[in-house]
Amino acid sequence: MNDIPPGWAALDAALAARYPGIEPRHVAFLPPPAFDQVPGLQGCSAFPAAGHWHYVTHGLSELAEAGPEDDPEWSGWGFELTFRLARGTEETAPGWPFDLLQWLARYVSGERKLLAAGDHVDLRAPLAEGTALTGFALVVDPELGRIDTVNGKVEFLQLVGVTPAELALIVRTGVDAVLTDRAPLLVTDLSWRG
């Protein structure tokens, strides 16, 4: 008997195709207490990739079987979040992106804010200590793209760290215009100054 829910299995299959035989660092999140009804993620994995860590969420798409009232075209919110963080000398993926992705997932669920490629998020604070990056631009993950699952489509939306000046430029010109000069995988480097 397979105890892995079908939506979760579909995400795992897409990640196994991209990272065959690689064991990620995985963080499981506890369900919210009964008095806090804003759901977040069920989990998040960070894969060691060439020069960076690749974080991928589990829980914005429908992980279990979809119900009859669910949209058959899109699974859950229709996306999972990804984030690519430049690697230093650390042996394991840093923990703060797990918390940040959980916070953003709870924002999406609590405020009912659908995110899409081309959107931006202004955190109004640095992503991490010592960085000038205070927000994200959203793009379709250049390697994971979109998958079809038994519960509907899931798009992998990648968060790319941006500075306040870049956020202002995104408002005027759009995400694509601001990110054109970045490397193809759009890895977030905390030392980036724009």
C-alpha contacts under 8 A as a table, 3 or more apart, distances in Angstrom:
res1	aa1	res2	aa2	distance
4	I	8	W	6.57
4	I	9	A	6.05
5	P	8	W	5.39
5	P	9	A	6.13
5	P	63	L	5.91
5	P	64	A	4.80
5	P	65	E	7.00
6	P	9	A	4.99
6	P	10	A	6.22
6	P	63	L	6.35
6	P	64	A	5.88
6	P	65	E	6.45
6	P	149	T	7.93
6	P	150	V	7.02
6	P	151	N	7.97
7	G	10	A	5.14
7	G	11	L	6.49
7	G	61	S	7.41
7	G	62	E	5.85
7	G	63	L	3.88
7	G	64	A	5.67
7	G	65	E	7.08
7	G	149	T	6.52
7	G	150	V	7.03
7	G	151	N	6.58
8	W	11	L	5.18
8	W	12	D	6.18
8	W	58	H	7.12
8	W	63	L	4.81
8	W	64	A	7.21
9	A	12	D	4.97
9	A	13	A	6.06
10	A	13	A	5.08
10	A	14	A	6.37
10	A	149	T	5.98
11	L	14	A	5.23
11	L	15	L	6.28
11	L	58	H	7.69
12	D	15	L	5.09
12	D	16	A	5.92
13	A	16	A	5.05
13	A	17	A	6.18
14	A	17	A	5.27
14	A	18	R	6.53
14	A	144	L	7.33
14	A	147	I	7.61
15	L	18	R	5.07
15	L	19	Y	5.84
15	L	20	P	7.80
15	L	144	L	7.88
16	A	19	Y	4.93
16	A	20	P	4.83
16	A	21	G	7.15
16	A	22	I	7.76
17	A	20	P	5.63
18	R	143	E	7.88
18	R	144	L	7.69
19	Y	22	I	5.54
19	Y	47	F	7.69
22	I	47	F	7.38
22	I	48	P	7.98
23	E	47	F	7.21
24	P	45	S	5.81
24	P	46	A	5.27
24	P	47	F	4.57
24	P	48	P	7.00
25	R	45	S	5.57
25	R	46	A	5.15
25	R	47	F	6.62
25	R	92	T	7.33
25	R	93	A	6.89
26	H	43	G	7.04
26	H	44	C	5.74
26	H	45	S	4.29
26	H	46	A	6.39
27	V	43	G	5.49
27	V	44	C	5.36
27	V	45	S	6.36
27	V	98	F	7.37
28	A	42	Q	5.96
28	A	43	G	4.22
28	A	44	C	6.61
29	F	41	L	6.44
29	F	42	Q	5.24
29	F	43	G	5.42
30	L	42	Q	7.15
31	P	39	P	7.12
31	P	40	G	7.64
31	P	42	Q	7.32
32	P	35	F	7.96
32	P	36	D	5.76
32	P	37	Q	6.56
32	P	38	V	6.99
32	P	39	P	6.30
32	P	40	G	7.66
33	P	36	D	5.26
33	P	37	Q	7.27
34	A	37	Q	6.38
38	V	106	R	6.23
38	V	109	S	6.32
38	V	110	G	5.29
39	P	106	R	5.97
39	P	109	S	6.33
39	P	110	G	7.44
40	G	59	G	6.98
40	G	60	L	7.60
40	G	102	Q	6.03
40	G	103	W	7.55
40	G	105	A	5.30
40	G	106	R	4.52
40	G	109	S	6.94
41	L	44	C	7.37
41	L	57	T	6.92
41	L	58	H	5.94
41	L	59	G	4.49
41	L	60	L	6.55
41	L	102	Q	5.86
41	L	105	A	6.35
41	L	106	R	7.52
42	Q	58	H	5.74
42	Q	59	G	5.07
43	G	57	T	6.13
43	G	58	H	5.08
43	G	59	G	6.77
44	C	55	Y	6.80
44	C	56	V	5.61
44	C	57	T	4.28
44	C	58	H	5.63
44	C	98	F	6.56
45	S	54	H	7.96
45	S	55	Y	5.48
45	S	56	V	5.31
45	S	57	T	6.45
46	A	53	W	6.06
46	A	54	H	5.21
46	A	55	Y	4.12
46	A	56	V	6.37
46	A	93	A	6.37
47	F	53	W	5.61
47	F	54	H	4.99
47	F	55	Y	6.38
47	F	93	A	7.89
48	P	52	H	6.46
48	P	53	W	4.89
48	P	54	H	6.46
48	P	93	A	7.61
49	A	52	H	5.27
49	A	53	W	5.62
49	A	54	H	6.46
51	G	86	A	6.05
51	G	87	R	5.43
52	H	84	R	6.24
52	H	85	L	5.29
52	H	86	A	4.19
52	H	87	R	4.39
52	H	187	V	7.09
53	W	83	F	7.98
53	W	84	R	5.52
53	W	85	L	5.16
53	W	86	A	6.41
53	W	87	R	6.18
53	W	93	A	6.34
54	H	82	T	6.97
54	H	83	F	5.83
54	H	84	R	4.56
54	H	85	L	6.65
55	Y	82	T	5.30
55	Y	83	F	5.03
55	Y	84	R	6.24
55	Y	97	P	7.78
55	Y	98	F	7.83
56	V	80	E	7.11
56	V	81	L	5.93
56	V	82	T	4.47
56	V	83	F	6.76
57	T	60	L	7.58
57	T	80	E	5.65
57	T	81	L	5.45
57	T	82	T	6.44
57	T	101	L	7.41
58	H	61	S	7.16
58	H	63	L	7.60
58	H	80	E	6.55
59	G	62	E	6.63
59	G	63	L	6.36
59	G	80	E	7.23
60	L	76	G	6.13
60	L	77	W	5.61
60	L	78	G	7.28
60	L	79	F	6.16
60	L	80	E	5.51
60	L	105	A	6.95
61	S	75	S	5.03
61	S	76	G	4.15
61	S	77	W	5.44
61	S	78	G	5.63
61	S	79	F	5.72
61	S	80	E	6.25
61	S	154	V	6.62
62	E	65	E	7.12
62	E	66	A	6.49
62	E	75	S	5.15
62	E	76	G	4.46
62	E	77	W	7.69
62	E	151	N	6.64
65	E	151	N	6.72
66	A	70	D	6.08
66	A	72	P	7.99
66	A	75	S	7.69
66	A	151	N	5.59
67	G	70	D	5.38
70	D	75	S	7.93
70	D	76	G	7.47
71	D	74	W	5.80
71	D	75	S	7.06
71	D	76	G	7.71
71	D	152	G	7.75
72	P	75	S	7.10
72	P	151	N	6.39
72	P	152	G	5.53
73	E	151	N	7.66
73	E	152	G	4.75
73	E	153	K	6.14
74	W	77	W	7.09
74	W	78	G	4.87
74	W	151	N	7.00
74	W	152	G	4.32
74	W	153	K	4.61
74	W	154	V	6.55
75	S	78	G	4.82
75	S	79	F	7.51
75	S	149	T	7.60
75	S	151	N	5.04
75	S	152	G	4.47
75	S	153	K	5.53
75	S	154	V	5.96
76	G	79	F	7.57
76	G	151	N	7.99
77	W	114	L	7.01
78	G	152	G	7.76
78	G	153	K	6.18
78	G	154	V	4.85
78	G	155	E	6.19
79	F	153	K	7.96
79	F	154	V	4.78
79	F	155	E	4.47
79	F	156	F	5.54
79	F	157	L	6.51
80	E	154	V	6.90
80	E	155	E	6.40
80	E	156	F	5.01
80	E	157	L	6.14
81	L	101	L	7.46
81	L	156	F	5.74
81	L	157	L	4.89
81	L	158	Q	5.76
81	L	159	L	7.06
82	T	141	D	7.05
82	T	156	F	6.41
82	T	157	L	5.84
82	T	158	Q	4.44
82	T	159	L	6.14
83	F	97	P	8.00
83	F	158	Q	5.41
83	F	159	L	5.16
83	F	160	V	6.86
83	F	187	V	7.73
83	F	188	T	7.73
84	R	158	Q	7.71
84	R	159	L	7.68
84	R	160	V	7.56
84	R	185	L	7.99
84	R	186	L	7.28
84	R	187	V	4.82
84	R	188	T	5.84
85	L	187	V	5.66
85	L	188	T	4.91
85	L	189	D	6.24
85	L	190	L	7.95
86	A	187	V	6.06
86	A	188	T	5.93
86	A	189	D	5.14
86	A	190	L	7.59
87	R	90	E	7.12
90	E	93	A	7.13
90	E	94	P	7.83
94	P	97	P	6.84
95	G	98	F	5.62
95	G	99	D	7.04
96	W	99	D	5.27
96	W	100	L	6.27
96	W	128	A	7.68
97	P	100	L	4.91
97	P	101	L	5.97
98	F	101	L	5.28
98	F	102	Q	6.20
99	D	102	Q	5.08
99	D	103	W	6.12
100	L	103	W	5.05
100	L	104	L	6.22
101	L	104	L	5.08
101	L	105	A	6.10
102	Q	105	A	5.07
102	Q	106	R	6.19
103	W	106	R	5.20
103	W	107	Y	6.21
104	L	107	Y	4.92
104	L	108	V	6.24
105	A	108	V	5.07
105	A	109	S	6.27
106	R	109	S	5.04
106	R	110	G	5.70
107	Y	110	G	5.12
107	Y	111	E	5.67
107	Y	112	R	7.57
107	Y	113	K	7.43
108	V	111	E	5.57
108	V	112	R	5.26
108	V	113	K	4.74
108	V	114	L	6.49
108	V	115	L	7.67
109	S	112	R	4.97
109	S	113	K	6.93
110	G	113	K	7.95
115	L	119	D	6.58
116	A	119	D	5.75
116	A	138	L	6.87
116	A	139	V	7.61
116	A	157	L	7.13
117	A	138	L	5.01
117	A	139	V	4.39
117	A	140	V	5.74
117	A	157	L	6.55
118	G	137	A	6.93
118	G	138	L	5.52
118	G	139	V	5.99
118	G	174	G	6.80
118	G	175	V	5.34
118	G	176	D	7.27
119	D	137	A	6.17
119	D	138	L	5.39
119	D	139	V	7.87
119	D	175	V	7.23
120	H	135	G	7.31
120	H	136	F	5.50
120	H	137	A	4.41
120	H	138	L	5.83
120	H	167	L	7.45
120	H	170	I	7.68
120	H	175	V	7.63
121	V	135	G	5.39
121	V	136	F	5.08
121	V	137	A	6.55
122	D	134	T	6.42
122	D	135	G	4.41
122	D	136	F	6.61
122	D	167	L	7.29
123	L	126	P	7.33
123	L	127	L	7.64
123	L	134	T	5.59
123	L	135	G	5.11
123	L	136	F	7.98
124	R	134	T	5.81
124	R	135	G	7.14
125	A	134	T	5.15
125	A	135	G	7.80
126	P	129	E	6.60
126	P	130	G	7.63
126	P	131	T	6.01
126	P	132	A	6.18
126	P	133	L	5.46
126	P	134	T	4.39
126	P	135	G	7.58
127	L	131	T	6.90
127	L	133	L	5.93
127	L	134	T	5.58
127	L	135	G	7.08
127	L	161	G	7.79
128	A	131	T	5.99
128	A	190	L	7.76
130	G	190	L	7.91
131	T	134	T	8.00
131	T	190	L	5.33
131	T	191	S	6.09
131	T	192	W	7.70
132	A	163	T	5.84
132	A	164	P	7.91
132	A	190	L	7.40
132	A	191	S	7.41
132	A	192	W	7.19
132	A	193	R	6.20
133	L	161	G	5.76
133	L	162	V	5.02
133	L	163	T	4.37
133	L	164	P	7.09
133	L	190	L	6.86
133	L	192	W	7.38
133	L	193	R	7.54
134	T	161	G	7.18
134	T	162	V	6.28
134	T	163	T	5.51
134	T	164	P	6.17
135	G	161	G	5.73
135	G	162	V	5.32
135	G	163	T	6.53
135	G	164	P	7.26
135	G	167	L	7.09
136	F	159	L	5.51
136	F	160	V	5.06
136	F	161	G	4.60
136	F	162	V	5.44
136	F	167	L	7.92
137	A	159	L	5.79
137	A	160	V	5.12
137	A	161	G	6.59
137	A	162	V	6.70
137	A	167	L	7.86
137	A	175	V	6.24
138	L	157	L	6.20
138	L	158	Q	5.58
138	L	159	L	4.95
138	L	160	V	6.31
138	L	175	V	7.48
139	V	157	L	5.61
139	V	158	Q	5.28
139	V	159	L	6.82
139	V	160	V	7.70
139	V	175	V	7.93
140	V	145	G	5.77
140	V	146	R	7.97
140	V	155	E	7.06
140	V	156	F	5.90
140	V	157	L	4.70
140	V	158	Q	5.75
141	D	144	L	5.44
141	D	145	G	5.23
141	D	156	F	5.53
141	D	157	L	5.49
141	D	158	Q	4.87
141	D	185	L	7.88
142	P	145	G	5.94
142	P	184	P	7.52
142	P	185	L	6.22
143	E	185	L	7.83
144	L	147	I	7.95
144	L	156	F	6.24
145	G	155	E	6.03
145	G	156	F	5.61
145	G	157	L	7.91
146	R	153	K	6.95
146	R	154	V	5.60
146	R	155	E	4.18
146	R	156	F	5.99
147	I	153	K	5.77
147	I	154	V	5.38
147	I	155	E	6.48
148	D	151	N	7.94
148	D	152	G	5.78
148	D	153	K	4.48
148	D	154	V	6.34
149	T	152	G	5.07
149	T	153	K	5.91
149	T	154	V	7.25
160	V	186	L	6.39
160	V	187	V	6.90
160	V	188	T	5.73
161	G	188	T	5.38
161	G	189	D	7.69
161	G	190	L	7.91
162	V	166	E	5.81
162	V	167	L	6.49
162	V	194	G	7.37
163	T	166	E	5.09
163	T	167	L	6.21
163	T	193	R	6.79
163	T	194	G	6.32
164	P	167	L	4.98
164	P	168	A	6.28
165	A	168	A	5.16
165	A	169	L	6.29
165	A	194	G	7.61
166	E	169	L	4.93
166	E	170	I	6.04
166	E	178	V	6.74
166	E	194	G	6.87
167	L	170	I	4.98
167	L	171	V	6.41
168	A	171	V	5.27
168	A	172	R	6.70
169	L	172	R	5.13
169	L	173	T	5.89
169	L	174	G	7.24
169	L	178	V	6.95
170	I	173	T	5.19
170	I	174	G	4.35
170	I	175	V	5.21
170	I	177	A	7.54
170	I	178	V	6.29
171	V	174	G	5.97
173	T	177	A	6.17
173	T	178	V	7.50
174	G	177	A	5.75
174	G	178	V	6.80
175	V	178	V	5.33
175	V	179	L	6.23
176	D	179	L	5.30
176	D	180	T	5.98
177	A	180	T	5.67
178	V	181	D	7.51
179	L	182	R	5.45
179	L	186	L	7.94
182	R	186	L	6.02
183	A	186	L	5.46
183	A	187	V	7.38
188	T	192	W	7.77
189	D	192	W	5.47
